[in-house]
Amino acid sequence: MFSNSVAGISDAFRRQAASAERLAGLGTSEAAGEVDLAGETTEQLINRHAVAANTRAINTTDEMLGELLDIIG
């Protein structure tokens, strides 16, 4: 569970960086017509929620392991 959540966060950061690069290109005349502002905004919101969800999963895993150690220890 933990490694899946970390991989999910890593993937969301990678997608966020790619989206930021595309948005940064909006200032250039050649990229202006190729970037979908609404699509990139949606992508960034999805990435933010993916990071939040995976962070919650890591926190839950940590709490569960703590409880388990309290029970057996």
Contact map, one row per residue, 1 for C-alpha under 8 A:
1111100000000000000000000000000000000000000000000000000011001000000000000
1111110000000000000000000000000000000000000000000000000011001000000000000
1111111000000000000000000000000000000000000000000000000000000000000000000
1111111100000000000000000000000000000000000000000000000000000000000000000
1111111110000000000000000000000000000000000000000000011011000000000000000
0111111111000000000000000000000000000000000000000000010001000000000000000
0011111111100000000000000000000000000000000000000000000000000000000000000
0001111111110000000000000000000000000000000000000110010000000000000000000
0000111111111000000000000000000000000000000000000110011000000000000000000
0000011111111100000000000000000000000000000000000000000000000000000000000
0000001111111110000000000000000000000000000000000000000000000000000000000
0000000111111111000000000000000000000000000000110110000000000000000000000
0000000011111111100000000000000000000000000000100010000000000000000000000
0000000001111111110000000000000000000000000000000000000000000000000000000
0000000000111111111000000000000000000000001000100000000000000000000000000
0000000000011111111100000000000000000000001100100000000000000000000000000
0000000000001111111110000000000000000000000000000000000000000000000000000
0000000000000111111111000000000000000000000000000000000000000000000000000
0000000000000011111111100000000000000001001100000000000000000000000000000
0000000000000001111111110000000000000000000000000000000000000000000000000
0000000000000000111111111000000000000000000000000000000000000000000000000
0000000000000000011111111100000000100000000000000000000000000000000000000
0000000000000000001111111100000000101001000000000000000000000000000000000
0000000000000000000111111110000000000000000000000000000000000000000000000
0000000000000000000011111111001100000000000000000000000000000000000000000
0000000000000000000001111111101100100000000000000000000000000000000000000
0000000000000000000000011111101100000000000000000000000000000000000000000
0000000000000000000000001111111100000000000000000000000000000000000000000
0000000000000000000000000111111110000000000000000000000000000000000000000
0000000000000000000000000001111111000000000000000000000000000000000000000
0000000000000000000000001111111111100000000000000000000000000000000000000
0000000000000000000000001111111111100000000000000000000000000000000000000
0000000000000000000000000000111111110000000000000000000000000000000000000
0000000000000000000000000000011111110000000000000000000000000000000000000
0000000000000000000001100100001111111001000000000000000000000000000000000
0000000000000000000000000000000011111111000000000000000000000000000000000
0000000000000000000000100000000000111111100000000000000000000000000000000
0000000000000000000000000000000000011111110000000000000000000000000000000
0000000000000000000000000000000000011111111000000000000000000000000000000
0000000000000000001000100000000000111111111100000000000000000000000000000
0000000000000000000000000000000000001111111110000000000000000000000000000
0000000000000000000000000000000000000111111111000000000000000000000000000
0000000000000011001000000000000000000011111111100000000000000000000000000
0000000000000001001000000000000000000001111111110000000000000000000000000
0000000000000000000000000000000000000000111111111000000000000000000000000
0000000000000000000000000000000000000000011111111100000000000000000000000
0000000000011011000000000000000000000000001111111110000000000000000000000
0000000000010000000000000000000000000000000111111111000000000000000000000
0000000000000000000000000000000000000000000011111111100000000000000000000
0000000110010000000000000000000000000000000001111111110000000000000000000
0000000110011000000000000000000000000000000000111111111000000000000000000
0000000000000000000000000000000000000000000000011111111100000000000000000
0000000000000000000000000000000000000000000000001111111110000000000000000
0000110110000000000000000000000000000000000000000111111111000000000000000
0000100010000000000000000000000000000000000000000011111111100000000000000
0000000000000000000000000000000000000000000000000001111111110000000000000
1100100000000000000000000000000000000000000000000000111111111000000000000
1100110000000000000000000000000000000000000000000000011111111100000000000
0000000000000000000000000000000000000000000000000000001111111110000000000
0000000000000000000000000000000000000000000000000000000111111111000000000
1100000000000000000000000000000000000000000000000000000011111111100000000
0000000000000000000000000000000000000000000000000000000001111111110000000
0000000000000000000000000000000000000000000000000000000000111111111000000
0000000000000000000000000000000000000000000000000000000000011111111100000
0000000000000000000000000000000000000000000000000000000000001111111110000
0000000000000000000000000000000000000000000000000000000000000111111111000
0000000000000000000000000000000000000000000000000000000000000011111111100
0000000000000000000000000000000000000000000000000000000000000001111111110
0000000000000000000000000000000000000000000000000000000000000000111111111
0000000000000000000000000000000000000000000000000000000000000000011111111
0000000000000000000000000000000000000000000000000000000000000000001111111
0000000000000000000000000000000000000000000000000000000000000000000111111
0000000000000000000000000000000000000000000000000000000000000000000011111
